[in-house]
Amino acid sequence: MAEQDGSDDRGTSVLSRLEAVGLRMGVPVYAGRPSLHAIVTSAGYEERTSAYDWHGLKRGSAEFCLFQYTIAGRGQLAFAGTRHTVLPGQAMLLWFPHDNRYWLASGDRWRHFYLCLAGREVMRAWRAVIARRGPLVHLADDAPVLAAAADAAIAGMTGAIRDPWTSSSLAYRLAMALCAELLGDPAPERRHPAIEMAKRHGRARFADGLGVSDLARAAGMSRHYFARTFAKTEGSTPSQWLADLRAREATRLLRGTDLTVAAVGARCGYQDAAYFCRAFRRIVGVSGGVPHLGHVLNQGWPKRIPKADLGAILDAMTEVGSNPLRAVDTVLKDGVLSVIVRKEFDSGNVHQDWAQQVQLMHPGPFAKVMVDCSACGLLSSTFFAGIMQLNQYYTESGCPKLVLDRPDPRIVKNLQILRLHTFFDIIAR
């Protein structure tokens, strides 16, 4: 990996405020996860001298963000194939799950304060900033971002956050300060005209079940180039943007019409209305055939139905189709990218854009890309389309052809029938 380095340790203006609080490790801010779209979940101020090593793919499946500002000493960060030395005055911005790693080298020390945050608006801000500026940003001592982060961390560590609303306001303040300082003014003349055209097409036709390929055609781009350009300019993938668009319309219909949940799913362009209903049932406790949500909210929840607010339902709807990696794991080690297809791939109704997500998380090039199929049986057309997409993308970037590791013999037979087996190196099960 390439290595980047910088200057020596130095103090910062936040040091005196943090010293007044004292070193505190991993203070949970709010034990629950209410359905707010920005919230602080934990905070800490610590000095590490040994045994400090975190990997972004080994911290569970829940999505969250990290803001970690170095006061003194230094740490190490591996991100997108590049190794960085994290120095005083730098904020490290990461989101999870993601293939990153940060650690303390032997003989070093690392004093920093940090915040963990969750919520889709925070995730959107983090991804946009990282796409534009990278995972390390230098912050001046008087930067509003630093002040917002220090306020949130100190409030969290001292018990000043006593309710989710205070937690959310602090998280929003930090996220918006981060965007204002590092992204600037997104004036219309600075937006990408083709992406804006695709978004207008998406807003007008999302109910027709259109996908990323349709948006790419509206933008006049190839699917691959469109997805990368969209992620860079918007801070989210096209599939995430579409899922959010559908979720907002679904919430509007659930609140203000007489449609059942199943009918709302179909009206909003969800290709699998049954899965939409299952997501609703997990949150509310009833199936998609219940009366419209407005009636339930107005008349009160039946005793057999767990209470849930509209924000929680919106989050559930957004999750439908927005997490294509939930049955796929990725591991990057020694220049080899391993894509591990879990047994839940088909039963989890994996979104068709899972391969695009892999590409965005791991742009390459790599010495080898392996798709581990050892845990799976016969897979659907979603899998075949995805591996063809991955093979084309990575071979065009200079990688050898994809290695399929121990696929089910039926997968191999289908590839042979389709005359696609020559595109891959296949390790027999």
BELFEN-V325368 format. One record per pair of residues at least 6 apart in sequence whose ideal C-beta (glycine too) atoms are under 7 Angstrom apart, sorted by sequence separation. I is the first residue (numbers start at 0). J is the second residue. D is the distance in whole Angstrom. If there is no record, write none. Layout:
i->I j->J d->D
i->I j->J d->D
This chain:
i->85 j->91 d->6
i->93 j->99 d->5
i->103 j->109 d->5
i->138 j->144 d->6
i->154 j->160 d->5
i->160 j->166 d->5
i->215 j->221 d->7
i->230 j->236 d->6
i->252 j->258 d->6
i->269 j->275 d->5
i->280 j->286 d->5
i->289 j->295 d->7
i->300 j->306 d->5
i->394 j->400 d->6
i->414 j->420 d->4
i->75 j->82 d->7
i->76 j->83 d->4
i->138 j->145 d->5
i->215 j->222 d->4
i->218 j->225 d->5
i->233 j->240 d->6
i->253 j->260 d->7
i->265 j->272 d->5
i->329 j->336 d->7
i->330 j->337 d->5
i->201 j->209 d->7
i->220 j->228 d->7
i->229 j->237 d->5
i->258 j->266 d->7
i->264 j->272 d->4
i->279 j->287 d->6
i->329 j->337 d->7
i->393 j->401 d->7
i->29 j->38 d->7
i->75 j->84 d->6
i->76 j->85 d->5
i->329 j->338 d->6
i->330 j->339 d->7
i->411 j->420 d->7
i->75 j->85 d->7
i->91 j->101 d->7
i->212 j->222 d->5
i->215 j->225 d->4
i->226 j->236 d->7
i->253 j->263 d->6
i->276 j->286 d->6
i->390 j->400 d->6
i->28 j->39 d->5
i->29 j->40 d->6
i->73 j->84 d->6
i->74 j->85 d->4
i->211 j->222 d->6
i->214 j->225 d->7
i->226 j->237 d->6
i->252 j->263 d->5
i->261 j->272 d->6
i->264 j->275 d->3
i->276 j->287 d->3
i->327 j->338 d->6
i->328 j->339 d->4
i->390 j->401 d->4
i->28 j->40 d->6
i->73 j->85 d->6
i->264 j->276 d->6
i->275 j->287 d->7
i->327 j->339 d->7
i->389 j->401 d->6
i->28 j->41 d->6
i->73 j->86 d->5
i->201 j->214 d->6
i->327 j->340 d->6
i->328 j->341 d->7
i->27 j->41 d->5
i->28 j->42 d->6
i->200 j->214 d->7
i->249 j->263 d->5
i->252 j->266 d->6
i->327 j->341 d->7
i->411 j->425 d->6
i->26 j->41 d->6
i->76 j->91 d->6
i->154 j->169 d->6
i->211 j->226 d->6
i->261 j->276 d->5
i->326 j->341 d->5
i->386 j->401 d->6
i->25 j->41 d->6
i->26 j->42 d->5
i->69 j->85 d->5
i->71 j->87 d->6
i->260 j->276 d->6
i->370 j->386 d->6
i->26 j->43 d->6
i->69 j->86 d->6
i->70 j->87 d->6
i->197 j->214 d->4
i->200 j->217 d->4
i->326 j->343 d->4
i->327 j->344 d->7
i->25 j->43 d->5
i->69 j->87 d->5
i->151 j->169 d->4
i->249 j->267 d->5
i->326 j->344 d->4
i->24 j->43 d->5
i->150 j->169 d->7
i->151 j->170 d->7
i->248 j->267 d->5
i->260 j->279 d->5
i->285 j->304 d->6
i->338 j->357 d->6
i->406 j->425 d->7
i->23 j->43 d->6
i->69 j->89 d->5
i->197 j->217 d->5
i->284 j->304 d->4
i->403 j->423 d->5
i->408 j->428 d->7
i->23 j->44 d->6
i->24 j->45 d->5
i->78 j->99 d->5
i->196 j->217 d->6
i->197 j->218 d->4
i->283 j->304 d->6
i->284 j->305 d->5
i->326 j->347 d->4
i->368 j->389 d->7
i->402 j->423 d->7
i->405 j->426 d->6
i->407 j->428 d->7
i->22 j->44 d->6
i->68 j->90 d->5
i->77 j->99 d->7
i->151 j->173 d->6
i->196 j->218 d->6
i->245 j->267 d->5
i->325 j->347 d->6
i->400 j->422 d->6
i->401 j->423 d->5
i->402 j->424 d->5
i->403 j->425 d->5
i->404 j->426 d->5
i->406 j->428 d->7
i->22 j->45 d->6
i->40 j->63 d->7
i->67 j->90 d->7
i->77 j->100 d->5
i->214 j->237 d->6
i->245 j->268 d->6
i->264 j->287 d->7
i->326 j->349 d->5
i->400 j->423 d->6
i->403 j->426 d->7
i->405 j->428 d->4
i->20 j->44 d->6
i->22 j->46 d->6
i->66 j->90 d->6
i->67 j->91 d->4
i->194 j->218 d->6
i->245 j->269 d->6
i->283 j->307 d->5
i->400 j->424 d->6
i->402 j->426 d->7
i->76 j->101 d->5
i->147 j->172 d->5
i->148 j->173 d->5
i->193 j->218 d->4
i->282 j->307 d->5
i->336 j->361 d->5
i->368 j->393 d->5
i->66 j->92 d->6
i->75 j->101 d->7
i->147 j->173 d->4
i->193 j->219 d->6
i->211 j->237 d->4
i->261 j->287 d->4
i->323 j->349 d->6
i->327 j->353 d->6
i->17 j->44 d->5
i->74 j->101 d->6
i->75 j->102 d->5
i->193 j->220 d->6
i->211 j->238 d->6
i->260 j->287 d->4
i->261 j->288 d->6
i->323 j->350 d->4
i->65 j->93 d->5
i->74 j->102 d->7
i->94 j->122 d->6
i->259 j->287 d->6
i->329 j->357 d->6
i->365 j->393 d->7
i->74 j->103 d->6
i->75 j->104 d->5
i->147 j->176 d->5
i->259 j->288 d->6
i->260 j->289 d->6
i->282 j->311 d->5
i->283 j->312 d->7
i->323 j->352 d->5
i->324 j->353 d->6
i->336 j->365 d->5
i->64 j->94 d->5
i->259 j->289 d->7
i->282 j->312 d->6
i->320 j->350 d->5
i->323 j->353 d->4
i->331 j->361 d->6
i->335 j->365 d->6
i->340 j->370 d->6
i->351 j->381 d->5
i->363 j->393 d->6
i->368 j->398 d->6
i->377 j->407 d->5
i->94 j->125 d->5
i->329 j->360 d->7
i->334 j->365 d->6
i->335 j->366 d->6
i->338 j->369 d->7
i->340 j->371 d->6
i->344 j->375 d->6
i->354 j->385 d->4
i->370 j->401 d->6
i->372 j->403 d->6
i->373 j->404 d->6
i->376 j->407 d->5
i->63 j->95 d->6
i->94 j->126 d->6
i->144 j->176 d->5
i->259 j->291 d->7
i->324 j->356 d->5
i->329 j->361 d->6
i->334 j->366 d->4
i->335 j->367 d->5
i->336 j->368 d->5
i->337 j->369 d->5
i->338 j->370 d->5
i->339 j->371 d->5
i->340 j->372 d->5
i->342 j->374 d->5
i->349 j->381 d->6
i->353 j->385 d->6
i->357 j->389 d->6
i->364 j->396 d->4
i->367 j->399 d->6
i->370 j->402 d->7
i->372 j->404 d->6
i->373 j->405 d->4
i->375 j->407 d->6
i->377 j->409 d->4
i->378 j->410 d->6
i->387 j->419 d->7
i->390 j->422 d->5
i->62 j->95 d->7
i->92 j->125 d->6
i->143 j->176 d->5
i->144 j->177 d->5
i->258 j->291 d->6
i->279 j->312 d->7
i->282 j->315 d->4
i->323 j->356 d->5
i->338 j->371 d->7
i->341 j->374 d->6
i->342 j->375 d->6
i->345 j->378 d->6
i->351 j->384 d->7
i->363 j->396 d->5
i->364 j->397 d->4
i->365 j->398 d->5
i->368 j->401 d->5
i->369 j->402 d->4
i->370 j->403 d->5
i->371 j->404 d->5
i->372 j->405 d->6
i->377 j->410 d->6
i->390 j->423 d->7
i->73 j->107 d->6
i->114 j->148 d->6
i->194 j->228 d->6
i->257 j->291 d->5
i->281 j->315 d->7
i->335 j->369 d->7
i->337 j->371 d->6
i->340 j->374 d->7
i->344 j->378 d->6
i->345 j->379 d->6
i->354 j->388 d->4
i->358 j->392 d->5
i->364 j->398 d->5
i->368 j->402 d->7
i->370 j->404 d->6
i->372 j->406 d->4
i->72 j->107 d->6
i->74 j->109 d->4
i->194 j->229 d->6
i->256 j->291 d->6
i->340 j->375 d->5
i->354 j->389 d->5
i->363 j->398 d->6
i->367 j->402 d->6
i->369 j->404 d->5
i->372 j->407 d->7
i->60 j->96 d->6
i->72 j->108 d->4
i->73 j->109 d->6
i->92 j->128 d->6
i->144 j->180 d->5
i->205 j->241 d->6
i->279 j->315 d->6
i->58 j->95 d->5
i->72 j->109 d->4
i->92 j->129 d->6
i->114 j->151 d->6
i->143 j->180 d->7
i->191 j->228 d->6
i->278 j->315 d->5
i->55 j->93 d->6
i->58 j->96 d->7
i->72 j->110 d->5
i->114 j->152 d->5
i->142 j->180 d->6
i->194 j->232 d->5
i->253 j->291 d->7
i->254 j->292 d->6
i->255 j->293 d->6
i->278 j->316 d->7
i->344 j->382 d->7
i->372 j->410 d->7
i->71 j->110 d->4
i->194 j->233 d->7
i->205 j->244 d->5
i->253 j->292 d->4
i->254 j->293 d->5
i->55 j->95 d->5
i->56 j->96 d->6
i->69 j->109 d->7
i->70 j->110 d->5
i->112 j->152 d->5
i->201 j->241 d->6
i->205 j->245 d->6
i->278 j->318 d->6
i->55 j->96 d->6
i->70 j->111 d->6
i->93 j->134 d->6
i->191 j->232 d->5
i->278 j->319 d->5
i->55 j->97 d->4
i->56 j->98 d->6
i->69 j->111 d->5
i->70 j->112 d->7
i->92 j->134 d->5
i->202 j->244 d->7
i->55 j->98 d->6
i->68 j->111 d->6
i->91 j->134 d->6
i->201 j->244 d->6
i->55 j->99 d->4
i->67 j->111 d->5
i->68 j->112 d->6
i->91 j->135 d->6
i->92 j->136 d->7
i->275 j->319 d->6
i->55 j->100 d->7
i->136 j->181 d->6
i->274 j->319 d->6
i->54 j->100 d->5
i->67 j->113 d->4
i->89 j->135 d->5
i->90 j->136 d->5
i->53 j->100 d->7
i->66 j->113 d->6
i->89 j->136 d->7
i->53 j->101 d->6
i->65 j->113 d->6
i->66 j->114 d->5
i->89 j->137 d->6
i->90 j->138 d->5
i->53 j->102 d->7
i->88 j->137 d->6
i->121 j->170 d->6
i->128 j->177 d->6
i->132 j->181 d->5
i->52 j->102 d->4
i->65 j->115 d->6
i->85 j->135 d->6
i->88 j->138 d->7
i->124 j->174 d->4
i->128 j->178 d->7
i->131 j->181 d->7
i->269 j->319 d->6
i->51 j->102 d->6
i->127 j->178 d->7
i->131 j->182 d->6
i->51 j->103 d->4
i->63 j->115 d->6
i->64 j->116 d->5
i->83 j->135 d->6
i->118 j->170 d->7
i->63 j->116 d->7
i->121 j->174 d->5
i->124 j->177 d->6
i->128 j->181 d->5
i->63 j->117 d->5
i->116 j->170 d->5
i->120 j->174 d->6
i->124 j->178 d->5
i->128 j->182 d->6
i->62 j->117 d->7
i->127 j->182 d->6
i->254 j->309 d->7
i->373 j->428 d->7
i->14 j->70 d->6
i->47 j->103 d->5
i->78 j->134 d->5
i->64 j->121 d->5
i->51 j->109 d->7
i->64 j->122 d->6
i->76 j->134 d->7
i->11 j->70 d->6
i->76 j->135 d->7
i->250 j->309 d->6
i->253 j->312 d->7
i->48 j->108 d->5
i->62 j->122 d->6
i->206 j->266 d->6
i->208 j->268 d->5
i->10 j->71 d->7
i->47 j->108 d->7
i->64 j->125 d->4
i->206 j->267 d->6
i->207 j->268 d->6
i->46 j->108 d->6
i->47 j->109 d->5
i->206 j->268 d->5
i->208 j->270 d->6
i->250 j->312 d->7
i->8 j->71 d->5
i->205 j->268 d->5
i->250 j->313 d->5
i->8 j->72 d->6
i->46 j->110 d->4
i->45 j->111 d->7
i->250 j->316 d->7
i->246 j->313 d->6
i->249 j->316 d->5
i->44 j->112 d->4
i->43 j->112 d->7
i->43 j->113 d->5
i->246 j->316 d->4
i->42 j->113 d->7
i->246 j->317 d->4
i->42 j->114 d->5
i->41 j->115 d->4
i->243 j->317 d->6
i->274 j->348 d->5
i->39 j->114 d->6
i->40 j->115 d->5
i->242 j->317 d->6
i->11 j->87 d->7
i->40 j->116 d->6
i->0 j->77 d->6
i->11 j->88 d->6
i->39 j->116 d->5
i->40 j->117 d->5
i->68 j->145 d->7
i->242 j->319 d->7
i->271 j->348 d->6
i->3 j->81 d->7
i->9 j->87 d->5
i->38 j->116 d->7
i->242 j->320 d->5
i->5 j->84 d->6
i->8 j->87 d->5
i->9 j->88 d->7
i->37 j->116 d->7
i->38 j->117 d->6
i->242 j->321 d->4
i->0 j->80 d->6
i->1 j->81 d->5
i->2 j->82 d->5
i->3 j->83 d->5
i->4 j->84 d->5
i->6 j->86 d->6
i->38 j->118 d->5
i->68 j->148 d->6
i->0 j->81 d->6
i->1 j->82 d->7
i->3 j->84 d->7
i->5 j->86 d->4
i->37 j->118 d->4
i->0 j->82 d->4
i->36 j->118 d->4
i->66 j->148 d->6
i->238 j->320 d->7
i->239 j->321 d->5
i->35 j->118 d->6
i->36 j->119 d->5
i->37 j->120 d->5
i->238 j->321 d->7
i->36 j->120 d->4
i->37 j->121 d->5
i->32 j->117 d->7
i->238 j->323 d->7
i->17 j->112 d->6
i->130 j->230 d->6
i->130 j->231 d->5
i->130 j->234 d->6
i->66 j->173 d->7
i->127 j->234 d->2
i->44 j->152 d->7
i->126 j->234 d->5
i->42 j->151 d->7
i->126 j->235 d->6
i->42 j->152 d->4
i->123 j->234 d->6
i->39 j->151 d->5
i->44 j->156 d->7
i->123 j->235 d->6
i->238 j->350 d->6
i->42 j->155 d->3
i->42 j->156 d->5
i->238 j->352 d->4
i->39 j->155 d->6
i->236 j->352 d->7
i->236 j->355 d->7
i->236 j->356 d->6
i->39 j->160 d->7
i->236 j->359 d->6
i->38 j->163 d->6
i->28 j->155 d->4
i->39 j->166 d->5
i->12 j->140 d->4
i->35 j->163 d->6
i->38 j->166 d->5
i->11 j->140 d->6
i->12 j->141 d->7
i->26 j->155 d->6
i->38 j->167 d->5
i->226 j->355 d->5
i->230 j->359 d->6
i->26 j->156 d->5
i->33 j->163 d->4
i->37 j->167 d->5
i->39 j->169 d->6
i->29 j->160 d->7
i->39 j->170 d->5
i->13 j->145 d->6
i->28 j->160 d->5
i->35 j->167 d->4
i->38 j->170 d->5
i->16 j->149 d->6
i->20 j->153 d->6
i->23 j->156 d->5
i->37 j->170 d->4
i->226 j->359 d->7
i->29 j->163 d->6
i->37 j->171 d->5
i->13 j->149 d->5
i->20 j->156 d->5
i->16 j->153 d->6
i->20 j->157 d->6
i->29 j->166 d->5
i->37 j->174 d->6
i->28 j->166 d->6
i->210 j->351 d->7
i->211 j->352 d->6
i->211 j->355 d->7
i->223 j->392 d->6
i->119 j->317 d->6
i->98 j->329 d->6
i->98 j->331 d->5
i->98 j->360 d->6
i->97 j->360 d->6
i->98 j->361 d->6
i->60 j->325 d->7
i->56 j->328 d->7
i->56 j->329 d->7
i->34 j->308 d->6
i->56 j->330 d->7
i->35 j->310 d->6
i->34 j->310 d->3
i->34 j->311 d->4
i->34 j->314 d->5
i->79 j->362 d->7
